[in-house]
Amino acid sequence: MMMKHLILAPVLSLALAVPAAADKISLGAINKYLNSFSTAEAEFTQINADGSVTTGDILIKRPNRMRFDYAAPDDSLVIAGSNRVAVFDPKSNLPPEQFPLARTPLKLILARQVDFTKSNMVVGHSDDGTATTVTVQDPKNPEYGNIQLKFTDNPVQLRQWVITNDAGQQTTVILGDLKKGIQIGAAPFSIQNEIRKRGLD
């Protein structure tokens, strides 16, 4: 299965409704916000490379765990767990496509402790009057791509991200209301459990 759901969508701008223009959110404030929770869930909307729109639910459990459940008729599943990313195609009886989490920019926001002040990690930090955008990359492996995060202020909230992978392809994920600090077990992030559940082992 091609990585259309995580890697292959174009960059789209998101109009974020905020009451007034604000100053650029500092990296320190962004670090503090991201480190204020280790679990979260939200609905999301994604724009795919062919211009189609997919929706679904996302679970986050740092460090290094994330799950994208895509709604019908897509019904795909993407799991980050055990330092790998697995893509399950419901239309195939084949095992999931897998690759190392370390090779994706997602690992930068799934770290146990996020710190965007590390040397050469931030490659863009700007504000357009409605939102602050921070673009970060792995300073040791910039060839792996980057992730562009968009935040609004008062209070600080993550609204969307754009991933650019190592091939220069991009995906935009627009988040709904991010519910932080929820109780999530380890089971939803087990790639092997999902493989067994689907009879793909």
N, C-alpha and C positions, 0 to 999 in steps of 0.2 A: 504493500500500500504506500502511495506517495504521501508525503507529509503535508497535505493540503490544510490540515486543521490546526497545525501548530506553527508551521514555518512559511507557508506559501501565499499569504494574503498581502495586498498592497497597503501602503500607508494612507490612512484617511484622517482628515482633521475632525476633531470633536468639538462641537459648540457646547461649552460648559456654562450653565446658568449660574452666575454668582451676582450678588447685589452690586458690587462696585469693584473697581480695579484695586489691586493690592500690590505691595512690594514683593519682590522675589523671595520665595521661601529659602532659607539658608540650608546648606547641606547638613548642618548640625541638627536643625529642626526636622529634616527629613529622616535622618538616621534615628532620632529619638522616636519619631512616629512609627517607623518600620519595626523598631525593636520593642515597641510597646505591646506587641502581641506576637504569639507564635502560631496561633490557629485562626482561621477565618473561613467564611463561606460567602458566596455571592452568586447571583445570576450574571451571565455575561452574554454579549453579542459580539460576533466575529465576522469580519468581511474577508471572503476567500478570494483567491487569485482570479477566479473566473467571474468575480463580481457578485456571486451569490452570498447570502447572509445565513449564518448558522447561529444558533443560540444554545444555551445549556446552563449547567451549574458547575461551579468550581469549588473545590476544597483545597485549603492550604494548611500544611502542618510542618512548620520548620523545626529542625533543619531537613532540607532536601526532599520534601514530599509535597506533591501536588496532584490533583485529579480533575480532569475535565470530562464531564458527562454531557455529551451532545444530545440535544432533543431530537425527537422524530421530525422528519423522516430520515435524518442522518444517522443517529444512534451510534456514532463512533464513541470510543473511549480512549483517553490518553492518561497514562499514569506515570508520574515520576516517583520512584521509590527504589531503595537499595542502590542509590547512585546511578540508576539507569532510567531511561524514558522508554516506555512501551506504547505502541499505537495499535489498538485493536480495531479491526475492520469487521463490522457485523455481517457484511456480505461475503466474507471469506471464511473458509474453514482452516486457514493457515495460522500458524502461531504469529504473535504480534511482531511487527518490526521493532527492533530495539537498538538503542545507541546510548553512549555514555552521557549522563547529565552534565558532566564537566565540560562537554563540548557545546553546550547551549548557554546562552546568556541568562536563562532562567535561574541558573545556579547562583547568580549574584544577588537575587532577592530572596532565595531560599536558604541562604547561609544562616548558621546559628546566630551570628552577630553581624548585622549589616553595618559596613563602614565605608561610606562613599568618599571619605577624605584620604584614602590610600593613594599613594603616588600613581599618577597616570590612569586612575580608574575612571574619573569623570572626564568625558570628552565634549560635553555640552551642558550648559546651565543657563537657562534663559526664562524670561517671563513675558507674556504677551498682554498683560493687563487683566487677564481672567484666570490664568493658570500658569504654574511654574513647570517647566520641562527639564528633566535631568537625563542625560544620556550617559550610560556607564558601560564599560567593557572590562574584561579580565586583563589587567595590566601585563600579566605574564604571557597571555595568549590572545592578543587583539585580533588575530585572524579568525577566532571563533565567532566574531560578530559582536553585536551590542544590543542593549535594551534601552529604549527611551520611555521614561516614566513621566506621567502627567499628574500633577497634584493641584488641588485647590486648597485655599487657606480658610482659617477661622471656622472650625478647626481644620488642621491639615488632614486631607483625605486623598487616597490614591484613586484616580478616576479611570485611567487606561494605561496600557503599555503597547509599544510597538517593538517587535523583535526583528532585528536584521541578522540573518544567519550567515554562515561562512561563505555562502554562495551569493550573498548580496540580496537574497529574497527576503520579503518582509511580511509580517502578519500583525494585525491590530486587534487587540482584545479590549473591549469597552466594558467596564464593570458597572453593575448595579450597586445597590446599597451593600457595602462590605460589613458583614457582621463579624466582629472580632471577639477573640477569647472564648470561642465555643468549645464544647467537649467533642473531640474526635478521636476515635481509637486508631490503631495501626492498620486494621484490616482493609480499609478502602484503598490503601496505598501498596498493597502486596501484589506485585506483578504475578508471582507464582500462584497465589490463590486464585487470581482471575483466570490464569491459563487453565488451571484444574477445573474451575467452575464451568468454563466453556468447553471442556473436553478437548483441549488443544495440546495436551502433553503427550 
